Amino acid sequence: MITWKRTLEGREAEEYDRFVERAAGGHYAQARWWAPIAQAGRPFRSSFVLAREPDGRVVGAAHVLRVIVGAVPLPVAVIERGPVVEDPARLPSVLARLAAVARRRGIFRLNISPYWEDERAASLGRALGGLGWRNRQTANGPHAATLRLATADLNEAILFAGSAFAPLRRKINAAEKAGARARRGGAADLPTLARLHGALMGRQGLPQKSGAWLQAVAAAGLEAAAPEGDRLGLFITEHEGAPVAAALMVRHGRLVTYAVGASDSTSPAAKFSKMVPSFVAAIRWCRELGCDFDLGGVPLADDADPKRNSIAQFKRDFSQKRVELLGLHSRWLF
């Protein structure tokens, strides 16, 4: 049985939230609270799907983003980092039922990227290929590989101790010597994130985050004192009284993921890595929450783009543990 609604309420909302939060294949992009952020400044409209067994047990969930022009829905939709299933063996049957309902709703092209890792991702990729889903992953699309850091393995007294972290420890020491400090940010710091990230996107010729996106992030409970304060963490690096870096982290279950960030490229006098203090503060936050840290994606193995590889090299100072993900797949639903 499939439930497909623009808005979930009551028991259905509780079932959806609980399943996406706890399922092994869950991701924050599939959470209901993330939907306003996912839509902000983008031509999408959200719907939510629950897949149940005949006994009523939830076995799948999806946050569907349908492309719209004005108020007119187009026959194309995307499920970012989903659909969500607890057991990857159930994904083909959940997808078959979801696709049938999507067709009846006028959706004829569907993009998916279920959030599974390494061996299970490879196995699911083969299974999806046999069912007519095609791998559409590109080098400049949403990432299909990432780096992970188990924060519980870190030394409590000296967060990055040992020879494996020697390059990072030198960067931390340089930032501390320069007087740079990181702090937890709030809604009032979002314009700083927007300015720094906007400048970075401008240099790369990519779109910037919209004002609607900033408002949606603020409304999601960014403040540390808010009831939802552990969903989002914004960390600001300051040097000589001015912000020089900002990094937004998103928590889902026992994983905190780096989502958006940038540093100030206009202050060459600062001889230190400006983003390092923000990441270190974020990782301390992860450790306090009992979460692992996802560094937000690295290039595909054959990607030679120098900018993406430069960012990846910065991330490798924090972790060398590479995780391969199931990339973007799509299918015509005729």
Sequence and secondary structure as in RCSB ss.txt:
>XXXX:A:sequence
MITWKRTLEGREAEEYDRFVERAAGGHYAQARWWAPIAQAGRPFRSSFVLAREPDGRVVGAAHVLRVIVGAVPLP
VAVIERGPVVEDPARLPSVLARLAAVARRRGIFRLNISPYWEDERAASLGRALGGLGWRNRQTANGPHAATLRLA
TADLNEAILFAGSAFAPLRRKINAAEKAGARARRGGAADLPTLARLHGALMGRQGLPQKSGAWLQAVAAAGLEAA
APEGDRLGLFITEHEGAPVAAALMVRHGRLVTYAVGASDSTSPAAKFSKMVPSFVAAIRWCRELGCDFDLGGVPL
ADDADPKRNSIAQFKRDFSQKRVELLGLHSRWLF
>XXXX:A:secstr
 EEEESS  HHHHHHHHHHHHHSTT  GGGSGGGHHHHHTTSSEEEEEEEEE TTS EEEEEEEEEEEETTEEEE
EEEETT  EESSGGGHHHHHHHHHHHHHHTT  EEEE    BHHHHHHHHHHHHHTT EE   TTSS SEEEEE 
GGGS SSSTT SGGGHHHHHHHHHHHHHT EEEEE GGGHHHHHHHHHHHHHHHT     HHHHHHHHHTT STT
STTTTTEEEEEEEETTEEEEEEEEEEETTEEEEEEEEE TT TT  S THHHHHHHHHHHHHHHT EEE      
TT   HHHHHHHHHHHTT  EEEEB   EEEE  
